[in-house]
Amino acid sequence: MIHPATRLRELETRARRRFGQNFLVSDEAVDRIVYAAALKPGDHALEIGPGLGVLTERMRATGADVHCIEIDRDLAAALRELWPDLQLVEADAMHVDLDAVCPGSGWKVIANLPYNVATPLLLRLLNRPDVFSTMVLMFQREVGDRLQAGPSHSSRGSLSVQVQVRAKVRPVLTLPPGAFFPAPKVHSVVLGFELLPEPDFGGVTPRVFDRVVRLGFKHRRKTLLNSLGSAMMRPDAQAACDAAGIDPRRRAETLDLPEWRRLAAAIDSASGARLDESVVDEPADDQPDTVESEA
């Protein structure tokens, strides 16, 4: 592997902080990431943020049909010179037309995601099980812990529930700052996601489910009754908890997925229960669902 610093000098460019660029320098890590996606000839694979093409090269070597999305025009141009046949879209993955880039279904995604957009981009991908089946993605370790956290775990938050209702999450590997150039200030973790073709939201829409979960975690140190009562009538909140068979004195992090499904369904079906959207959308007292640290 050519060191990223050398390659960047050749291209007369540098890692751009605004794009959250931290390039892998570990051959072993690259091999393990690609192996975790189980790519094989004929697979349709999407790489988000190919950068200098280190992962791209390994992905192409598997015989998979590799497509890439790159926001940095200089790196996109370098990738086109390296592989003229590469299917490459120069765009922001948060806003690109996924159906145009990834037609059909069963796509596998591999990405060393920029930490500053990793969480919203993850949720965008998870909301398309009709397109994607498997993902192997990198996150700041604290966010990775959060994505895997089960009931009553100290790291469990609204993001944990929103992700786990949509996919099975598994750890792949952990990487120190020295595995990248430039080295970030934090450790990183690679996770695998197997998307559920038909996620179970308890009979409500994904939007309703997510809003109930975010509201439940809104005031992390408060009981469910107090958190829910901040955006709906307190008697309605009590009635919804009763209907779901959940003690309203519990805190959000103790609920498992079946309980969240029942609670969302109870709130959605209650004729008098109406959530105040302005309250739901306010910044929460929950642990942050986005990444704070960059290189």
N, C-alpha and C positions, 0 to 999 in steps of 0.2 A: 504494500500500500504506500503510495506517495503521500508524504505528510501534507496535511491541508495547508500549512504555512507556505510550503514550497509551491504547491499548486496555485494558491492565491497570488503569490508573487509572479508566477508565470502568466496569470490572467490579468495582472496589473490591477487587482481589486483587493478587497478585504472583507472580513466578516462584518455584516451590517447588524448593528445592535437593534435597530427598529424592526428587523425581521426575525430577531431572536435566533440568529445563526450560531450554532455550536456544532462543529463537524466531528464525527467519530474518528478516532485514531487507532481503534482496537480492531484488528482483524478477527479475533475470536468473537467479539461482540457482534460484529457484522454477520458472521457465519451463524451464530446462535439465533439472531433475529430472523434471518431468512429461513432457517430450519424450522423455527416455531410456527411459521406460516404454512409449512408443508406445501410449498409451491411445487408444481409438477408441470410437464409439458401440456399445453392446452389451457391451463388456468388463465383467467383474466385477473390481472393484478394492477392495483393502483398504488403509486408512491406519491405521497404528499411531501413537498419540499425536498426534492432529490439533491439539491445543493451541488456538491462536486461529483456526484454520481457513484459514490462508494457502494451504497446499498443497491443502486440501480444495476451496477455491473454484476453483482451476485444474483440479483433477481433474474436478469436476462439469461444468465448461465444455466438456470433451471429449465429453460425452454418455455417459461410462461410468457404470455402476451402482456407486456408491461406498458402501462400508460403513466404519465407523470403530470403533476401540477406544480409549477414553480413560479413564485411571485417576483423573484429577482431576475430582471431582464438580462443582466450580464452573465449570470450563471446559466440561464436558459440558453443563451447564445452559445456558451461553451459546450453545453450538453449536446446541442444540435450539431456542432462541429465534430464532437467525439462519436456520436451515433446519429447519422443523418436519417436513419429509419425509425428513430425513437418517436413514439406518439407522445408529444409534449404540448401541454396547454400552459401558456404564460398568463397566470391569473391568480387571484386571491381565492384560496380553497373555501373560505367562508361564504363566498358569494357566487362561485362558479355554478353553472347549470350541471348538476350531477348526472342527470339523465342523458345529457349530450356527451359528457366525458366518459360515462360508464353505462353504455346501453345494455339492456338485458339484466340478468340477475347472477347471483353467485360470485360476485367480485370479492377478492381478498385485498385488504389494505395493509400496507406497511409504511410506517412514517416515524421519523425522528422529528416530532412535532415541536414547533416553536413554543416555548413554555407560556408565552403571554396569550396564546389563543388556543391552547390545548383543550381546555375544558369545553368551551362552546363548540369547538370543532368536533370533539368527541360526541357531544349530544346531537349535533347535526347528522353525523354519520349513523348513530344508533337509531335515529328516527327513520332510517331507510332500510329496513330489513328486506324489502323487496329488491334492493340493489346489492347490498353487501351481506356476506355470510361470515367472514372471519376477518379480524383485524389484529395486528401486532403493532402497538403504539408505545411511544416513550413519554414519560411524564416526570415532573419533579417528584422526588420520593414521597414527600408529605402528601401530595395529591394522590399518588399511587396507593398509599396506605388508606386514604379516605375512600377510594374507589372500591377497595376490597373489604372494608370494615363491615362486620356483621352486627346484629343487634347487641346493644349495651357496650360496644367497643367505644373507647374514648374518641376515636377518629370518625365515628359514624355521623353523617350529616345528610342533608337533603340530596346532595349529589350521589351519595352511596345508594340511596333507594332508587333514584331516577335511573341510574345505570344498571343496577342489579335486576330491576324489573324488565329490562330490555335485553340483557345478555348475561351469559356465564363468564365470569372473570377469573383469570388464572395468572399467577406470577411467572415471568420468564427469566429475568435476571436483573440484578442491581448493578449500577455503574458508578464509580467515583468520579469526581470532577476531572481527574487526570485522563479519563478515557475520551476527552473532547479537546478540541482546539477551536477557539480559546476556551479555557477551562471555566465552567460556570462556578457560582459560589455554592452550589448545592449538589447533593447526590441525586442520581436519576434512577428510575425503575422502568423496565419494559414489561408491559402486560399484554396478555392475549385475551381477545373477546370473541366468543361464539354467539352471534346474534340469534335471538329467538325469532323464528319466522312469524309467529303470531303472539306477541307479548300479551300477558293477561293483566289488564288494568282494572279488574273487578267489575267489568260491565260499564265503565265510564270511558270518556274519551281520554287520550293521553294528556291533553291540555288540562282537563279537570283533575286528573290524578296528580300531575306535577304541581298544580296550584295548591292542592290540599297538603301535599308533602312539604312544599316550601313554607306554607303557613304553619304547619305543625312544628317545624324547626325554627320558626322565626325568632322566638325568644328561647334560646337553648336551655337556660337555667329554670325556665318556668314549666308548669305542668301543661299537658295538652289542652285542658280546659281554658287556661289563661291565654295560651297562644292562639287557639281557635277563636276564643272570645274577643280577640283584638280586631277581627274582621267579620264577625257575625254576631247575632244576638246570643248572649251567654246561655239562655235556656235552650236555644237551638243546638249550640255546641254540646251541651250536656245530653240532649236527646240523641244526637248523632253518635256520641260515644256509647251511650246505652244500647242503641240499635246495633252497633258494631260489636258489642260485647267487650268493650275496652274500658278499663278503669280510667276516668278522666284525670286522675291524680298522677298518672304515669307521665314520663317525659318521652319526647319523640324518639330519642335514640334507642329506646328499649323495644320499639315495635318491630315485628318482622314483616315480610312482604304480604302474607295473607291478611294481617291486621290492617296494613295500609290500604289494601284493596277494599276491605270491609268498611273502613272509615270513609274512604272516598265515595263509595257507593251510598253510604248512609247520608252523607252530606248532600250528594247530588240528588237523592230521591226525596229529601225532606222538603215539603211544599213551602215551608216558611223560611228555610235556610238560604240565605243569599250572601255570598262572600263579597266583601268590599274590595274590589280589585285594586283600588289605590293603596290599600293597606298591604295586600298580598305582594304588590310590586315594589314596596319600599325596601331599602336595604335591610337585610336581616341581621340578627344578632348571632346567627349561625356562624360556624367556622367558614372562612372564605372558600368559595367553590372555584376560584380562579387562582392562578399562580402569581405570587407577589415578587418572587426573586428572579433576577436575570443575571447574565454574566456580567 
